[in-house]
C-alpha cells in the first residue's frame, strides 16, 4: 500500500512568495513535505514489500495471518543474516588523534579528552544495537538512518540573594531557576520511512532533512506547551499500522499526532511541523541549537544502489528477486510432490482381504476364504494396481536439480560467495580457496567501507556537539581527568591550569578544532587479536633497537639529543597508543641532552683536552718500554735456564765418569783373580 499522507488545507504547489503571508510559511512547508512524500510513495511501497519478504509474510493480511501457508525458502532472510556480520561485526571504538603528528601538548590533551568523552557517550546507550538497526535497514529497504540528539538534564534550584539568603518574589514565593545536572549526546535510530528530505538528485542538493515523530496529546504538551493545543490528532498512523504487514507492531490505544522535525540549512533554523493543523502547523521554530560543520545532526545515510537521478536507493533484493521467487515456486512444488510421495493403490472390491494388507502388523497373516479362486485371478499382483510412485520420485529429483541451479544463480546475482557462507570444495587447492575468499569479500568491501564512513560521521557529529554545547567541566568529568592523568600531558614548566584553559578554548573554536583533531572509528569488523599482539611486539622490539642506536647520539649534547628526539618521535607518533608516553619520551630525551651538555661544560672547565696525537705517541712509547722490559726479563730467564742446563750436564758427566772408572777397576781385579787361578791350575798339573 502507498504511504499514508496527511491532508492539508492548501495546494501542494504553494509559491515561494506566499511564505511571507499570514500562515503562508506553514502552508508552504506542509506543501513541501507532502510533495516529498508523494515523490517517494512507490519507493516506500517497495521497501515495505522487502520487509514483508524478510519476515516471510509477503502474502496474507494484517500481522502476516492467512488461511493457508505455502512452503517457501526465505532467501532474503538467509542473505541478510549472512551479510550483516560480514558488513558490521562489532561496536566501533572512537579514535581521536592530532591531524598533524607534531609536538603539540594542547592538541594531544584535547584529542585524548575528546576520545574518552566519545567512548563514555557510546557506553551510555546501546550504541551497537542502534548501529546494527541502521545497517539492517541498509540491507533491506536500502536506507539506514540515525539522528544525534543533545539531551540535557535540568533541575530547579533556588536563587540566592545578595544577603546570602534564599531569594523570594513579592508574594514570598521562592525564586528558582533551572540548573544543569547532566548532559549527554544520544545517537537515535530513525526508521527508514520516518526520514525525509527535499526532492533531490544527489546528496549535495539536499537542503532540508526531517524525521517524523508521533506525539500523544500529553507528550506533545509536555514538549511544546500550549503551542500543541491546536494540533489535529488523528488515527491514520494507527490504521496504517493495523493494515500494514511489515511487522511494525500493534496500534497505539490513543491517537497520536504526526510532527516533522525539519532542519532547514538555507535559513539555519529548525522547525517542528504538524501537517493538517492549518496556520498553526508550525508549532515551534528556532535557530539551529548548535553549529555543525555539515549543519545536519544526521550523517549521510547508509544507502544501497543509487544513481545521479535520485537520492532514493533501490533495495538490493530487487536485483535477485526473480531468482528468489523462482526458488519459492520450486520449493512449493517440491512440498506438493513430497505430499504425493506415498504408498497407495487400487484393488478389486470383491476381494476385501487385500485392503487389510497394509494395515497388518509385523508377522501377521491374513486368511483367504477361496484360495483357488484367488490363484486363478493372478494372486495379489493380478488384483491390485499400485500408485506410480516412481514417477513422483523422478519429478522430485528434477525439481531438486532445478532448485540447486536457481540457488547458484541467486548466489551469483546477490554476491554471496560460497567461501563467505562457509561452504568449500574439499578438492580445491588452498590458492583457489584464497582467491574465492578475496573476491567474495571484495563484493561486500564497499558496504564495509560505507559502514566505516557512517560510524565516523556519527562520531564527528557527536564530538562537535560535545565541544560546542557541553560544559567544559562536564567533559573533564566524563574523561576522568585528574592530576595524575594531567601530569602525563603537561610539558615541564607549564602550569596545568593554563594548559586546560587552552584546551577548552581550542574545543570551542570550530576551525582550530577541526584542523587540529580528527575523529574516526576503528574497525567495525571482527578484531584480529593475533595482529594486535604482533603489533605490540613489533613496537617494543623497534623501540628497543632504536634506543640502542640513539644513545651515542644523545651523549653528544643538546644538539645530538634534539636530533635523537626528533628521530624517535618520528617513529613513535605513527602509533596512536603511544600518545600517553610521548611527553615522557620528550622529557627523557631533553634530560639526557642536558646531562650530556653539563658533562661537556665540566670538561671544558678542567682545561683543553690533550692532543690526541701526543697522547697516542705517549701511549706507544709506554707500550714499547713495557715490551722491552718484558724482552729483558725473558732473556734473563733464558740465560738462567741455559746455565742450569749446563750445570746439570756437568753433574751428569761426572757421575758417568766415576761409574766407568769403578767398572774398569772391577774388571782389572777380576782379571788378576782369573790369572792367579790359571797359574795355580797350571802348577797343579805340572
Rosetta blueprint (number, residue, H / E / L):
1 X L
2 X L
3 X L
4 X L
5 X L
6 X L
7 X L
8 X L
9 X L
10 X L
11 X L
12 X L
13 X L
14 X L
15 X L
16 X H
17 X H
18 X H
19 X H
20 X H
21 X L
22 X L
23 X L
24 X H
25 X H
26 X H
27 X H
28 X H
29 X H
30 X H
31 X H
32 X H
33 X H
34 X H
35 X H
36 X H
37 X H
38 X H
39 X H
40 X L
41 X H
42 X H
43 X H
44 X H
45 X H
46 X H
47 X H
48 X H
49 X H
50 X H
51 X H
52 X H
53 X H
54 X H
55 X L
56 X L
57 X L
58 X L
59 X L
60 X L
61 X L
62 X H
63 X H
64 X H
65 X L
66 X L
67 X L
68 X L
69 X L
70 X L
71 X L
72 X L
73 X L
74 X L
75 X H
76 X H
77 X H
78 X H
79 X H
80 X H
81 X H
82 X H
83 X H
84 X H
85 X H
86 X H
87 X H
88 X L
89 X L
90 X L
91 X L
92 X L
93 X L
94 X E
95 X E
96 X E
97 X E
98 X E
99 X L
100 X L
101 X L
102 X L
103 X L
104 X L
105 X H
106 X H
107 X H
108 X H
109 X H
110 X H
111 X H
112 X H
113 X H
114 X H
115 X H
116 X H
117 X H
118 X H
119 X H
120 X H
121 X H
122 X H
123 X H
124 X L
125 X L
126 X L
127 X H
128 X H
129 X H
130 X H
131 X H
132 X H
133 X H
134 X H
135 X H
136 X H
137 X H
138 X H
139 X H
140 X L
141 X L
142 X L
143 X E
144 X E
145 X E
146 X E
147 X E
148 X E
149 X E
150 X E
151 X E
152 X E
153 X E
154 X E
155 X E
156 X E
157 X E
158 X E
159 X L
160 X E
161 X L
162 X L
163 X L
164 X L
165 X L
166 X E
167 X L
168 X E
169 X L
170 X L
171 X L
172 X L
173 X L
174 X E
175 X L
176 X E
177 X E
178 X E
179 X E
180 X E
181 X E
182 X E
183 X E
184 X E
185 X E
186 X E
187 X E
188 X E
189 X E
190 X E
191 X L
192 X H
193 X H
194 X H
195 X E
196 X E
197 X E
198 X L
199 X L
200 X L
201 X L
202 X L
203 X H
204 X H
205 X H
206 X L
207 X L
208 X E
209 X E
210 X E
211 X E
212 X E
213 X E
214 X E
215 X E
216 X L
217 X H
218 X H
219 X H
220 X H
221 X H
222 X H
223 X H
224 X H
225 X H
226 X H
227 X H
228 X H
229 X L
230 X L
231 X L
232 X L
233 X L
234 X E
235 X L
236 X H
237 X H
238 X H
239 X H
240 X H
241 X H
242 X H
243 X H
244 X L
245 X L
246 X L
247 X L
248 X L
249 X L
250 X L
251 X L
252 X L
253 X L
254 X L
255 X L
256 X E
257 X E
258 X E
259 X E
260 X E
261 X E
262 X E
263 X E
264 X E
265 X L
266 X L
267 X L
268 X L
269 X E
270 X E
271 X E
272 X E
273 X E
274 X L
275 X L
276 X L
277 X L
278 X H
279 X H
280 X H
281 X L
282 X E
283 X E
284 X E
285 X E
286 X E
287 X E
288 X L
289 X L
290 X L
291 X L
292 X L
293 X L
294 X L
295 X L
296 X L
297 X L
298 X L
299 X L
300 X L
301 X L
302 X E
303 X E
304 X L
305 X E
306 X E
307 X E
308 X L
309 X L
310 X E
311 X E
312 X E
313 X E
314 X E
315 X L
316 X H
317 X H
318 X H
319 X H
320 X H
321 X H
322 X H
323 X H
324 X H
325 X H
326 X H
327 X H
328 X H
329 X H
330 X H
331 X H
332 X H
333 X H
334 X H
335 X H
336 X H
337 X H
338 X H
339 X H
340 X H
341 X L
342 X L
343 X L
344 X L
345 X E
346 X E
347 X E
348 X L
349 X L
350 X L
351 X L
352 X H
353 X H
354 X H
355 X H
356 X H
357 X H
358 X H
359 X H
360 X L
361 X L
362 X L
363 X L
364 X L
365 X L
366 X L
367 X L
368 X L
369 X L
370 X L
371 X H
372 X H
373 X H
374 X H
375 X H
376 X H
377 X L
378 X L
379 X H
380 X H
381 X H
382 X H
383 X H
384 X E
385 X E
386 X E
387 X L
388 X L
389 X H
390 X H
391 X H
392 X H
393 X H
394 X H
395 X H
396 X H
397 X H
398 X H
399 X H
400 X H
401 X H
402 X H
403 X H
404 X H
405 X H
406 X H
407 X H
408 X H
409 X H
410 X H
411 X H
412 X H
413 X H
414 X H
415 X L
416 X L
417 X L
418 X L
419 X L
420 X L
421 X L
422 X L
423 X L
424 X L
425 X L
426 X L
427 X L
428 X L
429 X L
430 X H
431 X H
432 X H
433 X H
434 X H
435 X H
436 X H
437 X H
438 X H
439 X H
440 X H
441 X H
442 X H
443 X L
444 X L
445 X H
446 X H
447 X H
448 X H
449 X H
450 X H
451 X H
452 X H
453 X H
454 X H
455 X H
456 X H
457 X H
458 X H
459 X H
460 X H
461 X H
462 X H
463 X H
464 X H
465 X H
466 X H
467 X H
468 X H
469 X H
470 X L
471 X L
472 X H
473 X H
474 X H
475 X H
476 X H
477 X H
478 X H
479 X H
480 X L
481 X L
482 X L
483 X H
484 X H
485 X H
486 X H
487 X H
488 X L
489 X L
490 X L
491 X L
492 X L
493 X L
494 X L
495 X L
496 X H
497 X H
498 X H
499 X H
500 X H
501 X H
502 X H
503 X H
504 X H
505 X H
506 X H
507 X H
508 X H
509 X L
510 X H
511 X H
512 X H
513 X H
514 X H
515 X H
516 X H
517 X E
518 X E
519 X E
520 X E
521 X E
522 X L
523 X L
524 X L
525 X L
526 X L
527 X L
528 X L
529 X H
530 X H
531 X H
532 X H
533 X H
534 X H
535 X H
536 X H
537 X H
538 X H
539 X H
540 X H
541 X H
542 X H
543 X H
544 X H
545 X H
546 X H
547 X H
548 X H
549 X H
550 X H
551 X H
552 X H
553 X H
554 X H
555 X L
556 X L
557 X L
558 X H
559 X H
560 X H
561 X H
562 X H
563 X H
564 X H
565 X H
566 X H
567 X H
568 X H
569 X H
570 X H
571 X H
572 X H
573 X L
574 X L
575 X L
576 X H
577 X H
578 X H
579 X H
580 X H
581 X H
582 X H
583 X H
584 X H
585 X H
586 X H
587 X H
588 X H
589 X H
590 X H
591 X H
592 X H
593 X H
594 X H
595 X H
596 X H
597 X H
598 X H
599 X H
600 X H
601 X H
602 X H
603 X H
604 X H
605 X H
606 X L
607 X L
608 X L
609 X L
610 X L
611 X L
612 X H
613 X H
614 X H
615 X H
616 X H
617 X H
618 X H
619 X H
620 X H
621 X H
622 X H
623 X H
624 X H
625 X H
626 X H
627 X H
628 X H
629 X H
630 X H
631 X H
632 X H
633 X H
634 X H
635 X H
636 X H
637 X H
638 X H
639 X H
640 X H
641 X H
642 X H
643 X H
644 X H
645 X H
646 X H
647 X H
648 X H
649 X H
650 X H
651 X H
652 X H
653 X H
654 X H
655 X H
656 X H
657 X H
658 X H
659 X H
660 X H
661 X H
662 X H
663 X H
664 X H
665 X H
666 X H
667 X H
668 X H
669 X H
670 X H
671 X H
672 X H
673 X H
674 X H
675 X H
676 X H
677 X H
678 X H
679 X H
680 X H
681 X H
682 X H
683 X H
684 X H
685 X H
686 X L
